[in-house]
Amino acid sequence: MSTPETPEEPRSADDGTPAEGAQVSEAEAELAAQRLERERIERRKAERQGPIEAGAKLSGTAADLLAAIRAVESGEKPPATVFEEARPAPRRPAPEPVRRAPVVPEGPAAPAEGTVGEVQEVLTRGGAPAALAAPAAAALGEDAADLLREDPWQLLRVPGVRPEQADGFARALLGGEAGPDDERRGRALTVWLLEQAAAAGHTVLETAALTEALGRQGVPGPEDAVRNAIAEGDVLVFQDAVGEAVGEDEEQPVRVLVGLERCALAEESLADGLARLINSAPKQDGAAEEWERAASAAEGSAADLIRAASGHGLVLHTGGEAALAEPAALLNAAHGMGLRAWAATHSPVGRERFASRVDGPAVATVAGLLSGAEGPGRDPEGALAVDLLVVLDAPQLDVETAALLSESLPDGARLVLSGDPAVLWSVGPGRVFADLLAVRACPQIASRRPDPGPLGELVSGIGVGELLQVEAPEKEVVIVPVRDAGEAVHRTVQLVADSVPRALGVPAEETQVITPGHGGAVGTRVLNAALKERLNPGPGRFAGFDPGDRVAWSPAPGRTLPGRVVGADGQGLRLDCAGETVVVPRDRVEQTVRHGWALTAHQAVGARWPAAVVVLPGDAVPALSRPWIYTAFSRADRHLSVVHGVDQALQRAVAEVPAKPRTTRLPVLLAPQLPGAAD
């Protein structure tokens, strides 16, 4: 990296975002995709004849546990050999596992007014905020009031509620009956912890990790709590074989895992869908000579990608920003052969970035593609009408979205997953792209096109664990040292408002600030307040927003679309997102819209700007990792300023702090279905 400079010499960035679409809005597309996902899960549940197969050749304790699982799933009592201390009450139908509905402007139908009123009465009696009534009714259904009276800890099903709040609510309702050893509390906390794990990227947890977490929540018998949750159908349990048994008389080692039904079914479905693509020959929609001619006309790894896609149903492609030219070449070659070829990105920003590289309107968002709001639509059998689908920014795929995509592809189609494996993983559960790269189940084409210039050199070094000192003669990289939080905020505002525009001619609206978190002395909240005061001061007449404010809109958890406020009226806050108008209803503004001059690295994934200012205050050290730094630094096209207040912690994080591990089952589920797997 270059030597420290004053904030007088920085640079710039770009903007972008959601959509209403010509006929259907981005939010409606997201809703439709979520609806399809829920229908898919219901269909999978109806079709499932038995437990997810794993460890079929087990013996001893593991075999007993498998028998217990099957007994639980059939509604019978589990064998005493496994749950010898458990004497569960007669099994009652378990409430449907709650999928937390995405917060979008056009949300699902509001709960009935009577239901909300009844829930509010119960909440008030328990000392909980009345504002939770509507979300509780939405999460728990029509019987929410009765359910909360019977089991106050079900309040943990409501997004944002924490265990200590649910405990206080339970004590207010139940008095002396409410205690840390209450079976209902243990079950509810088991589900809550698995929801937290899913939000952190895990599709399952090992039982030891789950029971340890329950112990930290003050559950006296964590193993019993897990058993009760399994017996009541709140969670599912699996055992996956680990390695091979040493001899015929040896018990095969297994690891026992617990997970939410929605994650388990999605991961199982994804494995089935990917195996179908891998094991079936691609549709013979073009002569081999045509594919070879297209490959010969391409260069380097683009040619390799075209050849791999010609004969395989699933192909993985890795590379940075410059490597986008290769899936574009593949798409253009497929169009030249008359194939139905489409690309899918995770946001309208990515869609617009890639669309200029390909011939014709062949790029959609993932949500729009799945809902039918964008893309080619579906054939009479319900599959996507495509012969080739290229999914960009593939590390952002979680298991639920990836499962829906794989299920939606017709037999004989080709799927290419393309992305940079060094960036942060998906916000949702799973590490699909990384798991597939590790399994080596299909061709993997690594791009030989490095990102150019000093920025490309810097980011490439970070990807392999080295923080390089790069030559930056045009001030492509500038380091701005700071001593404390106040100076970090001051320098950041100065860079965006003065230094970058003056030195580079890049306006402030094209420079993106990236910081590790929302809270803290230099989080997005503080930085956005300071940047608003300097760049677009105003009274914040509509929920803190004024026309001209840069914003980050979240139509669903984990999705952030940059935009700009254009006004407000009786319908809500009006945003311009990638040239299209979005209206966010008044009651959803606080939950889904933030100011957007400053974002976290997770929010910035999938977009790039001419300039980026990455802020690293002293309290950011625990949040730093190699993927975070790689992602933040690689959001800049022309210039990167680093407001540096972490001393040697930056270099240590690059060299020593890899991605945080995630517990998933995709490799175990996929391996037996691959060619050459043992019978």
Disulfide bonds with the S-S distance in Angstrom:
none
